[in-house]
């Protein structure tokens, strides 16, 4: 798991909160579907860029109640997928990733080890079945079966930072 050793022990310079943020839940969430990929622990790319380099696509399978929410989406469109990466630690507020020069705060990292294990991927729709609720996407770094929290359209006029 990025940000900690496989055993879950902090690396030098890492700081744990002293409590599990999951025990302080203040909101309710529901999963709207699952990501289907070939990735599992130990085989997944480290990030979405590396996933794209594999050339391997993936898909999102929505639960039936949420399929009508696909209206207005189309192939070739970029979307932002929010997904739950809740299999790892939640208490490391400072981490020492191997790719940085030293400890960094969790909010300056894309690590899945975070107080609220929510990941964000901006992907491109490669296929869309509005009847079954299956969305083909160009890539993912998520393990097979990862729960999806939400899907939003990527909008250039809203999501491109000012220069």
C-alpha positions as CSV (number, residue, x, y, z in Angstrom):
1,X,0.0,0.0,0.0
2,X,1.5,3.4,-0.9
3,X,2.5,5.4,2.1
4,X,3.2,2.5,4.4
5,X,5.0,-0.7,4.5
6,X,3.1,-3.9,3.5
7,X,2.8,-4.7,7.2
8,X,1.1,-1.3,7.8
9,X,3.9,0.0,10.0
10,X,4.8,3.7,9.4
11,X,8.0,4.5,7.5
12,X,10.5,6.8,9.0
13,X,9.1,10.3,9.2
14,X,5.5,9.3,8.9
15,X,2.9,10.5,11.5
16,X,-0.3,8.7,12.5
17,X,-3.3,10.5,13.9
18,X,-3.8,8.4,17.0
19,X,-7.3,7.5,16.0
20,X,-9.1,5.9,13.1
21,X,-11.0,8.5,11.1
22,X,-13.4,5.8,10.1
23,X,-14.7,5.8,13.6
24,X,-15.7,9.4,13.3
25,X,-18.0,9.0,10.3
26,X,-20.4,11.9,10.0
27,X,-21.9,11.2,6.6
28,X,-23.7,8.4,4.9
29,X,-22.6,7.2,1.4
30,X,-24.0,4.6,-0.9
31,X,-22.1,2.9,-3.7
32,X,-23.7,3.3,-7.2
33,X,-21.7,0.6,-8.9
34,X,-18.3,-1.1,-9.2
35,X,-15.2,-0.7,-11.3
36,X,-14.3,-3.8,-13.2
37,X,-10.6,-4.2,-14.1
38,X,-7.9,-6.8,-14.2
39,X,-6.0,-5.1,-11.3
40,X,-5.6,-6.6,-7.8
41,X,-3.3,-5.9,-4.9
42,X,0.3,-6.3,-6.2
43,X,-0.6,-5.9,-9.9
44,X,-2.3,-2.5,-10.1
45,X,-0.5,0.5,-11.7
46,X,0.7,3.2,-9.2
47,X,-1.5,5.8,-10.8
48,X,-3.8,6.6,-13.7
49,X,-1.0,7.7,-16.0
50,X,0.8,4.4,-15.6
51,X,-2.6,2.6,-16.1
52,X,-3.0,4.4,-19.5
53,X,0.5,3.3,-20.5
54,X,-0.6,-0.4,-20.2
55,X,-3.3,0.3,-22.9
56,X,-5.7,-1.7,-20.8
57,X,-9.2,-0.3,-20.5
58,X,-11.8,-1.1,-17.8
59,X,-15.5,-0.6,-17.2
60,X,-17.9,0.7,-14.6
61,X,-21.0,-1.4,-13.9
62,X,-23.8,0.7,-12.4
63,X,-26.4,-0.7,-10.1
64,X,-29.8,-0.8,-11.9
65,X,-31.4,2.1,-10.0
66,X,-28.6,4.5,-11.1
67,X,-28.7,3.6,-14.9
68,X,-31.0,6.5,-15.8
69,X,-28.3,8.9,-14.5
70,X,-26.3,8.1,-17.6
71,X,-28.6,10.2,-19.8
72,X,-26.6,13.0,-21.4
73,X,-23.3,11.2,-21.4
74,X,-21.6,10.0,-24.6
75,X,-18.7,8.0,-25.9
76,X,-15.5,10.1,-26.1
77,X,-16.5,12.3,-23.2
78,X,-14.3,12.8,-20.2
79,X,-15.8,12.0,-16.8
80,X,-14.5,12.2,-13.2
81,X,-15.1,9.0,-11.3
82,X,-15.1,9.1,-7.5
83,X,-14.3,5.7,-6.0
84,X,-13.8,4.2,-2.5
85,X,-10.3,2.8,-1.8
86,X,-11.1,1.8,1.8
87,X,-8.9,-1.2,2.1
88,X,-5.9,0.6,3.5
89,X,-4.9,2.7,6.5
90,X,-6.8,5.9,7.3
91,X,-4.7,7.3,10.1
92,X,-1.5,8.5,8.4
93,X,-1.6,12.3,8.2
94,X,2.1,12.5,7.1
95,X,3.5,9.9,4.7
96,X,6.9,9.1,3.3
97,X,6.3,7.9,-0.3
98,X,9.2,6.4,-2.1
99,X,8.9,8.9,-5.0
100,X,9.4,12.0,-2.9
101,X,12.4,13.4,-1.1
102,X,10.9,13.1,2.4
103,X,7.7,13.2,4.5
104,X,4.7,15.1,3.1
105,X,1.2,15.8,4.3
106,X,-1.5,13.5,3.0
107,X,-3.3,16.5,1.4
108,X,-0.2,17.0,-0.9
109,X,-0.3,13.4,-2.1
110,X,-2.5,11.2,-4.3
111,X,-2.0,8.2,-2.0
112,X,-5.0,6.0,-1.2
113,X,-3.9,6.1,2.4
114,X,-6.0,9.0,3.7
115,X,-8.6,10.0,6.3
116,X,-11.4,9.5,3.8
117,X,-10.3,7.0,1.2
118,X,-11.9,8.6,-1.8
119,X,-10.0,8.5,-5.1
120,X,-10.7,10.6,-8.2
121,X,-9.9,9.5,-11.7
122,X,-10.5,11.6,-14.8
123,X,-11.1,9.1,-17.6
124,X,-12.6,8.9,-21.1
125,X,-15.8,7.0,-22.0
126,X,-14.9,4.4,-24.6
127,X,-18.3,2.7,-24.7
128,X,-21.6,3.3,-23.1
129,X,-24.6,1.0,-22.7
130,X,-27.5,3.1,-21.4
131,X,-29.7,0.0,-21.0
132,X,-27.3,-2.2,-18.9
133,X,-25.5,0.7,-17.2
134,X,-22.0,-0.4,-18.4
135,X,-19.5,2.3,-19.1
136,X,-16.3,1.4,-20.9
137,X,-13.4,3.7,-19.7
138,X,-9.9,4.1,-21.2
139,X,-8.0,3.2,-18.0
140,X,-8.2,2.8,-14.2
141,X,-5.7,2.2,-11.4
142,X,-8.5,0.7,-9.2
143,X,-8.7,-2.9,-8.2
144,X,-11.4,-5.1,-9.7
145,X,-14.6,-4.6,-7.7
146,X,-13.7,-1.2,-6.3
147,X,-17.0,0.6,-5.3
148,X,-18.0,3.8,-7.2
149,X,-19.3,6.7,-5.3
150,X,-20.2,9.1,-8.1
151,X,-19.6,10.1,-11.7
152,X,-19.4,13.7,-12.9
153,X,-18.7,15.1,-16.3
154,X,-15.3,16.7,-16.8
155,X,-16.1,20.2,-18.1
156,X,-13.3,22.3,-19.6
157,X,-14.9,25.6,-18.6
158,X,-15.2,24.5,-15.0
159,X,-12.4,21.9,-14.3
160,X,-9.4,23.5,-16.1
161,X,-7.4,25.6,-13.6
162,X,-6.8,29.2,-14.4
163,X,-3.4,30.0,-16.0
